[in-house]
Amino acid sequence: MAKFASKLMMVCLLICVGIFGAVAEDELASEAEARAKLLFSELRCVVCQNQSIRDSDADVAKDLRIIVREQITAGKTDREIRTFLVDRYGEFILLKPVFAWHTFILWAAPFLLIILAGALIFRAGRKQSDVVESKLSDEEEKELARLLER
Amino acid sequence: MIVELGHMALLIAFSLSVFQSIVPMWGARTNAPNLMATADVSSIAILGFVTLSFGALMWAYATSDFSVVNVWQNSHSQMPFIYKLSGTWGNHEGSMLLWVFILALFAAAVGVFGKNLPKTMRANVLGVQGWLLTTFLFFIVLTSNPFARQTPVVEGQDLNPILQDIGLAIHPPMLYIGYVGFSITFAFSIAALIEGRIDSAWARWVRPWAMAAWIFLTAGIAMGSYWAYYELGWGGWWFWDPVENASFLPWLSGTALLHSALVMEKRDSLKIWTVLLAIVTFSLSLLGTFLVRSGVLTSVHTFASDPTRGLFILAILSAFVGGALFLFAFRASRLEQGGLFAPISREGALVLNNVLLSTSAATVLVGTLFPVVYEAITGAKISVGAPFFNLTFGALMIPLVLVLPFGPLLGWKRGDIVGVSQRLMFALFAAVIVIILAYGFLERGPWIAPLMMGISAWLIVGAFAELLQRSGLPKVGLKTGFARLTGLKRSIWATAIAHAGVGVTMLGIVFVTAYETESVAILKQGESATAAGYEITFEQYQTRSVNNFSEELVQLTISKDGNVVRTGAPSKRFYPARQTPTSEALINTFGFSQLYIALGEVKTDNSVVLRIWWKPMITLIWLGSILMVLAGGLSLTDRRARIGSPKLSKNRKLGTASVG
C-alpha cells in the first residue's frame, strides 16, 4: 500500500513538474493577464503536491487557468473568482488561506507571538531594573567609593 | 560477506552506544574518572563500527550487488559511478545510516577535541550523544535494515531519476551535517541542565560547534535550493514546501542561537534562553527528519517516505523533545542570570534579533503543520502555501533587516543610538541613491521593488560600517586605515560579510521576484524567439541514448545583436527502468542573471515548445548564501573559537580587555 502510494505520488509529481510539455495558451490583454497571473500564483494545482497553477503543467492546472481567464473576461472580481473556485474545489485550492475563525490561529500566530515576546521582555526588563536599584547597600556603596578613590 | 560484516558492525555499534548511554554518566554522578573516561574510547569505537557499516553499504552500491534488497531497489548497473555511490543515501535506509554516521562522527569529535572540557561535562555530553546514537541505531536495526538480502537479480530498479544528479552527492550530506551538528549543542545543553551549572565558558564551547553546524546547514539549504531550481525544470528556487521548511526551521533558530550565544559568551547574559534555543534547534532538526521520513507531509521532496516508520520517529521525537523540555522546565531556574543591560545596547539588539528570528521560525512552523492538524481535527483539507509565507515571513523580516546594521555598532550594556545613526548616514545615503536610480531606470514592476532594493543596499553598505568605524577611515588616511583593517579580529570581518550576504541574497530575491519574465514559444527548425534582448534560435532536433536513459535534445543558439553568444540544448530524458521522464533545462548565466530555457512538447509537425524565463540577478540569491558560509568559516578561524589552545591563556586577558 505504501509502495503504491509512493508510486502514485511519483506519477503525480511528474505530471506536475511539467515534463509532459508546456503548451502556449491564449493569453488575455496585458493588464487582465497580469491580474490572472497574480491569481494563478494563489491557486493550488489540486492534483499536485505543492504547486500553484501558475507553475504547473498538469492538465488540471491548465483547465483552471482557462476558467480563471474566462471569469476575468466575464468581468468577475478576484473575490468572486475565488469564491467560485472554493465552491467547486473546497478551500484546499487556496494557497493563501482565507482569514476567518477557523484559520485564526494561523494568521494570528505571528502577532500573538510578537506580543508575548514583548510582554516577557518588558517583564524581564522591569525585574532587571529592580535588581539594579537595590543592588548595593549603603555600606557597599561606601566600600565602592573607597575602592574607587584608591 | 562484506554486507553481512556491515550488518554485524551496525549491531556492535548499537551495543556500544547502549554502554555509552549509561556508563560515563554514571561515572559523572559517582565521580569515578575511569567510568567517565570510557566514553572517549567508546565514542571512537562506535565511529569505527558505524563507518565500517556505512562503508559496507557503499561497497554494495559501488559493485551493484543486487542481492541486497536496498541496492536492487535504488540502483542500476548502467548508472554513472558517482551516482552509484551517492545512491547509497538516495533512499530511506541509506539516508538514515548516513545520519547516524554523521552523529557518530560528531560524538567522536567531542571526545577528541574536548580534552580540556571539565571531565564531568564531557562525560555527560558524550552520554547524551550515546542516547541519540542508541535510539537511531535501534531505529535502523529494527525498522530500516539496509542490509537485507534476497535471491540475486540481474538488474536493479534504478535510482529515482531526479536524484541522479551531482546534487544528491552533496546536498543531503551537507544538510545532515547541519542537522546533526546541532546535536552537540543539544547535548551540551542537557549536560548543563543535569549539572545545573552554566557560564560563559560553556558558551565559548558551544558557539564553534553551533557555527560549524550552521555553516553546513546554510550551504546545504542553498545548494538544495539551486538543485531544485535547475532540476525540477520550472525555475522556482524556493517553494515553501514542507520539506524545505523543515530544513529552514533549524536554520532560523540556529541563527538565533549563534547570536544569543554571543551575548552569553561576552556578557554572561541570556543563559536560560540560549539553552532553550539549543534544545529547540536540535528538536527542529529532529522534526525535519521526522517530516521528511514519515510522509506526514507529502511534498515534491519526499522521495523515500513510509508512514509506518513515522510512528517510530514520532516516538523518538516526543521522547527527546519532551524529555529535554521537561528537564528544562525543572532545572532552568537553577541557572543564574548574569550581566544586565539597557534596552538600547548590543544585547538589546541581539534580543530583538532573537525575538524576530524565533517568531518567524514559529510562524513557518505553524504554517507548515496547520494543514496537517486542521485535517486531523476537522477532516477537511486546507492549503497553506507560498503566498501565506511570503506575506507573514516577509513582514517579520523587514524590521529585522532594517535594524540589523545598528546591532554591531551599538556598545555592550548601553548603546548610543544617536552616534550609531550618524555613523550609518552613509548607508542611508546609499539606500536613497539606489531607490532613486531604481525608480528612474526600471520602468516595469511593482512600486515596492525599488524600495526593497534600497533596503538591501542599506544592509550591504551598513554591514561594513563597523569595519569603517574601527579603521578610522577616512580621517586617519589610507595607510593607517588599511593597516587597522587588516589587523582587525576576524570575527568582525565575519560579521560584516555575513550581514552583507543577507543583503545580497535579499537583492537577488527582490530582482527576480519583481522583474522576472516568462514566455512560451513554439518554434520550427530555423525559427527564433526573443527574450530579454536575446534571440533564441532552434537549430536542430536530436535524439540519443546514454547509459540508463534516452534523451531528446533541441540544439539552440542564443544571440545578442546578431552575434551568437551561447549554444546549448535543453532536453527531455526518459529512464526506462522506472518508466519516468525528467527535464533538463538549459541555463545560461549572463552577469548575475540567467536565461532559463526548458523544453516542452515536441509536436508531430516537428515544431517544439520552449518555455523561456529571464531571471534577473538570480545568482545573487546563492552568492549571498556563499558569503554567509564564508563568513561562518572565517569566524571559526578567529582566535576566540580556538579556546583551549595553549597560547590562548596568555592572550585571553588582552582579548577581554579589547572587547570593552
Chai-1 contact restraints between the chains, C-beta under 6 A:
chainA,res_idxA,chainB,res_idxB,connection_type,confidence,min_distance_angstrom,max_distance_angstrom,comment,restraint_id
A,A2,B,D306,contact,1.0,0.0,6.0,A-B,restraint_1
A,L13,B,V300,contact,1.0,0.0,6.0,A-B,restraint_2
A,V17,B,L232,contact,1.0,0.0,6.0,A-B,restraint_3
A,G18,B,G233,contact,1.0,0.0,6.0,A-B,restraint_4
A,G18,B,W234,contact,1.0,0.0,6.0,A-B,restraint_5
A,I19,B,P581,contact,1.0,0.0,6.0,A-B,restraint_6
A,I19,B,S583,contact,1.0,0.0,6.0,A-B,restraint_7
A,G21,B,G600,contact,1.0,0.0,6.0,A-B,restraint_8
A,G21,B,E601,contact,1.0,0.0,6.0,A-B,restraint_9
A,G21,B,V609,contact,1.0,0.0,6.0,A-B,restraint_10
A,A22,B,V520,contact,1.0,0.0,6.0,A-B,restraint_11
A,A22,B,G600,contact,1.0,0.0,6.0,A-B,restraint_12
A,A22,B,V609,contact,1.0,0.0,6.0,A-B,restraint_13
A,A22,B,R611,contact,1.0,0.0,6.0,A-B,restraint_14
A,A24,B,V520,contact,1.0,0.0,6.0,A-B,restraint_15
A,A24,B,I522,contact,1.0,0.0,6.0,A-B,restraint_16
A,E42,B,P387,contact,1.0,0.0,6.0,A-B,restraint_17
A,R44,B,S383,contact,1.0,0.0,6.0,A-B,restraint_18
A,Q49,B,T298,contact,1.0,0.0,6.0,A-B,restraint_19
A,Q49,B,S299,contact,1.0,0.0,6.0,A-B,restraint_20
A,Q49,B,V300,contact,1.0,0.0,6.0,A-B,restraint_21
A,N50,B,F239,contact,1.0,0.0,6.0,A-B,restraint_22
A,N50,B,D241,contact,1.0,0.0,6.0,A-B,restraint_23
A,N50,B,S299,contact,1.0,0.0,6.0,A-B,restraint_24
A,D55,B,W234,contact,1.0,0.0,6.0,A-B,restraint_25
A,E91,B,I382,contact,1.0,0.0,6.0,A-B,restraint_26
A,F92,B,K381,contact,1.0,0.0,6.0,A-B,restraint_27
A,F92,B,S383,contact,1.0,0.0,6.0,A-B,restraint_28
A,L95,B,S383,contact,1.0,0.0,6.0,A-B,restraint_29
A,L95,B,G385,contact,1.0,0.0,6.0,A-B,restraint_30
A,L95,B,P387,contact,1.0,0.0,6.0,A-B,restraint_31
A,K96,B,P387,contact,1.0,0.0,6.0,A-B,restraint_32
A,K96,B,F388,contact,1.0,0.0,6.0,A-B,restraint_33
A,P97,B,I382,contact,1.0,0.0,6.0,A-B,restraint_34
A,P97,B,V384,contact,1.0,0.0,6.0,A-B,restraint_35
A,L106,B,F370,contact,1.0,0.0,6.0,A-B,restraint_36
A,A109,B,T363,contact,1.0,0.0,6.0,A-B,restraint_37
A,A109,B,V366,contact,1.0,0.0,6.0,A-B,restraint_38
A,P110,B,T359,contact,1.0,0.0,6.0,A-B,restraint_39
A,P110,B,T363,contact,1.0,0.0,6.0,A-B,restraint_40
A,P110,B,T392,contact,1.0,0.0,6.0,A-B,restraint_41
A,L113,B,T359,contact,1.0,0.0,6.0,A-B,restraint_42
A,L113,B,A362,contact,1.0,0.0,6.0,A-B,restraint_43
A,I114,B,T359,contact,1.0,0.0,6.0,A-B,restraint_44
A,A117,B,V355,contact,1.0,0.0,6.0,A-B,restraint_45
A,Q128,B,L340,contact,1.0,0.0,6.0,A-B,restraint_46
